[in-house]
Amino acid sequence: MNNPNRRYLVLGASAGLSLALAGCNTTQPDPNLKVAAVKGKLGKPAPTPVPDAVRTAAVPAGPDRYQALYGAAQGEKFGVGAVKPGTIPEAFWRSDVAYLSSEPAGSIVVDPHAHYLYFVQGGGRATRYGVGVGKEGFGWNGVANINSKQEWPDWYPPPEMIARDPSIRSRVGKLPSGIGVPGGNSNPLGARAMYLWQGNRDTLFRIHGTLEPGTIGKNVSSGCIRMVNQDAIDLYSRVAVGTVVKVL
């Protein structure tokens, strides 16, 4: 595996164009909702990953592995049903893998070409998740921080997205932070969202769950990094606000 430090680029002119065209939100969540936020220097690593939810139980080997990973999630505000076997190719199942990198433990590296997100554990290991990424013209690369994170987030589609897909108008309504879709099982951000900022600027890109688990491993989004809800819940429980995210 190539060293990620050699492959990522700080967001440049071409990615800046994508920022103007894509993104999952135009508005940060209502501050009165259950949100953790951070202000800090871009690229400063989070002090230590601090779990804020119950960790996923140990995953067994063998035929029960898929069920353990992608069975129905328990204890959620809204239902997270089991993902039908065969929906997610085995190459994109959540896995503990060897990962030789100088990135600090607790950081995230996204390889959009391979459709993987790595949560670096340190000691040459990482938890690898399959992801869906931006389709042609909507991807981006760079370094950012998780500025805030939210369970069952509201979704505020950018005007450009509504212009591309007018059918979205019938799904949105007035919410505390603007016009959008409330958190729940009809919300495209799924069960969790982690909001990516560069310094004091919202990139409009997120790491989030999805209503479409069959899109994992594909270039399908408007630039955001989408995960199966079960994986988004797992990652959310591991990452700290302030975590560095590098997209190759």
N, C-alpha and C positions, 0 to 999 in steps of 0.2 A: 504494500500500500504506500502511495506517495505521502510524503510528509505534508499535512495540511498547511503548515506555515509557509510552504513554498507556493501554495496554490491560491490562497485567497487574496482578493484585491479590495481596497477600501472603495466604498461606493463612489463611482465616477459619473461622467457625463451621460453615458448610455444608461446606467442604472437610474440616474436622475430622471430621465425621460420616462422610465417605467414607473417611477414614483408618481408622476403626473397622470399616468394612464391607469394605474392599477391600485391594489390595496384592498384590504377587507373593511376598513372603517375610515370615516372622516372625523370621528369624535371619540375621545377617550371616555371610558365608562363614567357614569355618574359617580362622583366621589362619595356619595352616601351609601353606595352599594358595597358589598364585601369585596374590597380590592386592596391589595398591598401595592405600594408605589415606592419608587426610589428616585433620587436626584443625585447625579454624580458624573464623574469624568468618563467619557467614552472609553471602553476597553478595560476599565478597572474591574478586576475579577471580584465576584461576590466573596465575602469573608469565608463562609463555609456553607455548603448546601444544607438547608434546614428543612426537614420534612414538615409539611403542614397538613398532611392527610395521612390516613392509614396506608402503609406500604402494601403493594401487591404481595400476596403470599408466595412462598417458594413455588417455582414452576416445576412440575414433575417431567420426567422424560417419557418417551414412548407415546402411545396413541392418545393418552389423556392430556398431552401438552396443549393442543389447540383449544380444548375445552377450558383448561386452566387459564390460558391467556385471553381468550375471546368469548368466554361464556358471559352470561348476564352479570353485570356489575351490581353489587349490593350496596345499600345505604345511600343511594343517590336521590337528590331532590326530584328528578324526573327519571323515568325508566330508561335504562341502557340495556337493550336486549342482546342476546347472544348473536354473534356474527355467524351466518350460515357457513358450515365447512365448505372449503373450496373457493370462498369469496376472495381470500387473501392468499396469494401464492406463498409457499413455504419460505422462499427466499426473503420475504419481507416480514416474517414473524419476528416479534421481539426476541432478541437473543443477547446473551453475554458473549462478547467476542474479544479476541486479541486485538489490541489497537496501540501500535507504537507511535507515540506522538509526544511532542514537548508541551502540548496544551495542558494547563493545570487541571487537576481534578475538580469537578464541579462545573466545567465549561461545556459548551455545546458546539459541535461542528456539524454542518449540514453539507452533504455532497449531493446536489440536485441532479447531477448526471447519473449517479448510481441509484438515486431515490432512497438515500439513507440519511438518518439523523443519528449522530453519536453523542451520548451523554458520557463524558470522559470520567472514568472511575479512578484513574491513576494506576500505577504499577503495571502499565502495559495492557490494561483492560478497559472496555467500554460497554455500555448497554447500547445496542443498535436497534433502531426502529425503522420500519419501512414508512415512507411518506409519499404524498402526492405533492407536486410542485407546480410552479407557474408554467402555463402553456407558452408557446412561442410568442415573444413580444411582451410577456408579462413577468419574466423571471428577473431576479436581481442577485447581486453578490456583494458582500461587504462584511463589516463588523458592526455589531450593535450590542445593546444590553437589554435584558428583560426589565423594563421600567415598572411594569405592574403585571398582575396575574389575577384571573377571575374565574370562579366557578359559574357555569351556566350563564355566560355573558350575553348581553344584548348585542344586536348586530345593527350597525349603521352603514348601509351600503353607500359608497361614494356616488355622486351625481353621474360620473362617467359610466359606472356600472349600470345604473338605472337606464341611462341613455342607450347602452348596448342591449339591454334586456328590459323593455318596458313592462313586461309581465311582473317584475318585482314590485311595481307600484301597488298592486293589489294585495301584497303581503305586508306592507309596512304601515305603521301608525305612529301616533305621537307618543314618545317616551321621554323620561326625565332629561336626557341629553340630546334630544332631537328626534328626527323621524327614523324609525327603524323597526326591527323585529325583536320582541322580548325573548329572553332566554327560555329554552325549552326544546322539545323534540322536533319543532319545525324550524329551528334556528340553524343556519348553515355553519355557525362556529362550533356547534356541538357542545360537549360537556365542559370543556375547559378552553381558555385562551390565555396566551402569554404575549404581551404587547412589546414590540421591538422599537426601541428609540436609539437615536444617535445623538449623544449629548442631550440637549434640550429640545430636540426635534423628533416628532413622531414620524417614523418611516411609513406608517400606514400598513405595514406588514405585520402578520401575526403567526405564531405557531398555535394551531387550534385543532379541535376535533372536527368530525365531519359526519354528515348524514349519509354519505356514500362510501362505505368501506371498500367497494369494488374499484374505487379510483386510486387506491394506494399502489405506488409503483408506476404512476403515470404522470404525464404533464397535462394537468387539467385545470388548475386554479387560476385566479387572477393575480397570482404572485405570492400568495400566502403559502405557508408550509402546513399541509393538513395531515392529520393522523387519525387512525381509528380511535373512537372514543375511549376504548379501554387503554390504549397506549397513551393518549393525551392525559388521562387521569393518572396513569403511572408516572409519566414524566413530570407532571405538575407537582406530584407529591415529593419529588426528589430535588427540584430546582429551587434556588433562592432568588428573590428579587435582587437584581444587580448582576445576575449571571451573564457572562460574555457569550454571545452567539456569533459564530463565524460561518458565513455561507460562501462556499468555494465558487 
